[in-house]
Amino acid sequence: MKGRIVAILMLSFGCVTLGYAQTDMSLPTGVRKLMSAYPDFVKGYADGKVRFSDGSEMTYDDGEEKSYEERMNRADLEDMFSISYDTAVWTPSYLYDPGRARCESFFRKMYGNSSSEVQSHLVRVDWFGQKISFASVNGAADSLKAVVAELSQLPQSYRKYLSGASTFYWRKVRGMDRLSAHSFGIAIDINVKYSDFWLWSNPGKSEKDQIVYKNRIPREIVEIFERHGFISGTRWYHYDTMHFEFRPELLVE
């Protein structure tokens, strides 16, 4: 169809490969990535609005110039792409937080508008001796299973970082007035014992303050998650190193 991208989703070992039958490079980059990552939901774009499979629409860019904190608390779809997720970044610079800005209405649209609605789409995934719940929507649980398969090939010494994981929990971000990605069943926190969180290490600091970066999670673990559509809180200036979140739109080219 003229003026639109047609996305073809191909699955291989749980890893999402994206191809295009037709590409319209006049579309905003973020729109193209949303259509690539979520072909079951995002079907088109016209007059500044993203069109969904059910015929509803959502404004892509609200036209507001937002501060860092405003983007965090009331992001539109465009704001989610305001910072590119760069897998070459290991020690993030000041306010480098790709993926922390989420358009909450977009994730409610796909994964559920309430705790009970999200839970109706959760499936059980085997995770190193645990059964954990994860969203089946958008192939998120299948991607997590692929992560498990690849992590299982790492030396036994890596297992200590993986035990005691947690996933779905309908709640707000710690200390903030916005829903956590855990609310949608698309995030997993691995072993807290070996993890670091910016507010734990910098008590009393605000999101605009300078903080000291810490991380103990091996890069090999991070890169495996990323290969399967997950972003990592190790990449954030406001680090949450236990946190991995299924956000394929930030990893597609």
C-alpha positions in Angstrom: 0.0 0.0 0.0 1.4 3.3 -1.1 2.8 5.6 1.7 3.1 2.9 4.3 5.6 0.3 5.4 4.5 -3.3 5.2 6.4 -5.2 7.9 7.1 -8.9 7.6 7.9 -10.7 10.9 10.1 -13.7 10.7 11.0 -15.7 13.8 14.2 -17.7 14.1 15.2 -19.2 17.5 13.0 -16.7 19.2 14.9 -13.8 17.8 12.9 -11.3 15.8 14.2 -10.5 12.3 12.4 -7.7 10.5 12.0 -7.3 6.8 10.0 -4.9 4.5 7.9 -5.6 1.5 7.8 -1.8 1.0 9.5 1.0 2.7 8.4 4.7 2.8 11.4 6.6 4.1 9.2 9.7 4.3 7.6 8.4 7.5 9.2 9.5 10.8 11.9 7.1 11.9 10.1 6.3 15.1 6.9 5.4 13.2 8.9 3.0 11.0 10.4 1.4 14.0 7.0 1.0 15.7 5.5 -0.6 12.6 8.5 -3.0 12.4 8.5 -4.0 16.0 4.7 -4.3 16.5 3.2 -5.3 13.2 0.1 -6.8 14.9 -0.8 -3.5 16.3 0.7 -0.6 14.4 -0.7 -0.6 10.8 -0.2 2.9 9.4 0.4 6.6 9.8 -1.3 9.7 8.4 -1.9 13.3 9.5 0.5 13.0 12.4 -1.3 10.0 13.9 -0.3 6.3 14.2 -3.1 4.0 13.1 -3.8 0.7 15.0 -5.2 -2.6 13.7 -8.6 -1.9 15.4 -8.9 1.4 13.5 -8.1 3.7 16.4 -5.4 6.3 16.2 -2.8 8.0 18.5 -0.9 11.2 18.1 2.8 10.6 17.3 4.1 14.0 18.2 2.1 16.3 20.5 4.3 19.3 19.4 5.4 20.2 22.9 9.0 21.1 23.8 9.6 19.0 26.9 12.2 19.1 29.6 14.0 15.8 30.5 11.6 15.3 33.5 8.5 16.1 31.4 9.5 13.5 28.8 9.9 11.0 31.6 6.5 11.7 33.0 4.3 12.4 30.0 6.0 11.1 26.9 4.3 10.9 23.5 5.4 8.3 21.0 8.1 10.5 19.5 9.6 11.1 22.9 10.4 7.4 23.2 12.9 7.9 20.4 14.4 11.1 21.7 17.6 9.2 22.9 18.9 6.5 20.6 19.7 3.2 22.3 23.3 2.5 21.5 24.7 -0.9 22.3 28.2 0.5 22.2 27.6 2.6 25.3 28.8 0.9 28.5 29.3 3.9 30.8 26.4 6.2 30.1 26.8 10.0 30.1 24.6 12.5 32.0 20.9 11.9 31.4 21.6 9.2 28.8 18.5 7.1 29.5 17.2 5.5 26.2 13.9 3.8 26.8 13.1 5.2 30.2 10.6 7.6 28.5 7.5 5.5 27.7 4.2 6.6 26.2 2.0 4.9 28.8 -1.1 4.9 26.6 0.7 3.0 23.9 1.7 0.2 26.2 -1.7 0.1 27.8 -3.1 -0.2 24.3 -1.0 -3.3 23.5 -0.6 -5.1 26.8 -3.6 -4.1 28.8 -5.3 -1.2 30.5 -5.5 -2.7 34.0 -3.7 -5.3 36.1 -6.4 -7.9 35.3 -6.2 -7.3 31.6 -2.5 -7.6 31.5 -2.6 -10.8 33.6 -5.0 -12.3 31.0 -2.2 -12.3 28.5 0.6 -13.6 30.7 2.2 -17.1 30.2 4.6 -19.1 32.3 8.3 -19.2 31.3 10.9 -21.5 32.7 13.7 -19.3 34.2 16.6 -21.2 35.8 14.6 -23.2 38.3 11.7 -20.7 38.5 8.4 -20.3 36.7 7.9 -16.7 35.9 5.0 -14.8 34.2 5.6 -12.8 31.0 3.4 -11.2 28.3 2.6 -13.4 25.3 1.7 -10.3 23.3 4.1 -9.3 20.6 6.1 -12.5 21.1 7.6 -11.1 24.3 7.5 -14.4 26.2 8.9 -16.3 23.1 11.8 -13.8 23.0 12.4 -14.3 26.8 12.6 -18.1 26.2 15.2 -17.5 23.5 17.2 -15.4 26.1 17.0 -18.4 28.5 18.3 -20.8 25.8 21.3 -18.6 25.1 22.0 -17.7 28.7 22.1 -21.4 29.4 25.1 -21.7 27.2 27.2 -19.4 29.4 29.6 -20.8 32.0 28.0 -21.9 35.3 29.7 -18.9 37.0 27.1 -16.6 35.4 24.1 -18.3 37.0 24.5 -16.4 40.3 23.3 -13.2 38.5 20.2 -14.9 37.2 18.5 -16.5 40.2 15.6 -15.0 42.1 14.1 -13.1 39.1 10.9 -11.1 39.2 8.6 -10.0 36.4 4.9 -8.9 36.4 3.9 -6.4 39.1 1.3 -3.6 38.4 3.0 -0.6 40.1 4.5 2.8 39.6 8.2 3.4 39.1 10.0 3.7 42.5 9.6 7.3 43.7 7.8 8.4 40.4 4.2 9.0 39.3 4.3 6.7 36.2 3.7 3.0 35.7 6.7 0.6 35.6 7.2 -1.6 32.6 6.7 -4.5 35.0 3.0 -3.5 35.0 2.7 -4.7 31.4 4.5 -8.0 31.9 7.4 -7.0 29.6 10.2 -6.5 32.1 12.3 -8.9 34.2 14.6 -8.0 37.1 17.4 -10.5 37.7 19.2 -11.2 41.0 19.0 -8.1 43.2 22.0 -9.3 45.2 24.3 -8.5 42.3 22.4 -5.5 41.1 22.6 -1.7 41.5 19.9 1.0 41.3 20.6 4.7 41.1 18.4 5.7 44.1 20.0 3.0 46.3 23.5 4.4 45.7 22.4 8.1 45.6 19.7 8.5 48.2 17.9 11.8 48.1 19.0 12.7 44.6 16.6 13.9 41.9 16.5 12.9 38.3 18.4 16.0 37.3 21.2 15.6 39.8 24.7 14.3 39.0 25.0 10.7 40.3 27.7 8.0 40.5 27.3 5.1 38.1 27.6 1.5 39.3 27.2 -1.9 37.6 28.1 -5.5 38.4 26.1 -7.3 35.7 28.4 -8.9 33.1 28.3 -7.5 29.6 27.7 -11.0 28.1 24.4 -11.2 29.9 23.3 -7.7 28.7 24.2 -8.5 25.0 22.2 -11.7 25.0 19.1 -9.9 26.2 19.6 -7.2 23.5 19.9 -9.8 20.7 16.4 -10.8 21.5 14.7 -7.4 21.7 15.4 -6.4 25.3 16.9 -3.1 26.5 19.0 -3.0 29.6 19.0 -0.7 32.6 22.8 -1.1 32.7 22.8 1.3 29.7 21.1 4.1 31.6 22.6 7.0 33.5 19.8 6.4 36.0 21.0 2.8 36.2 18.7 -0.1 37.1 21.2 -2.9 36.4 18.8 -5.8 37.3 16.2 -4.5 34.8 15.6 -5.9 31.3 12.6 -4.7 29.2 11.2 -6.0 26.0 11.4 -2.9 23.7 12.2 -4.2 20.2 11.3 -0.8 18.7 14.5 0.7 20.2 16.7 -2.1 18.7 15.5 -2.4 15.1 17.5 -0.6 12.5 
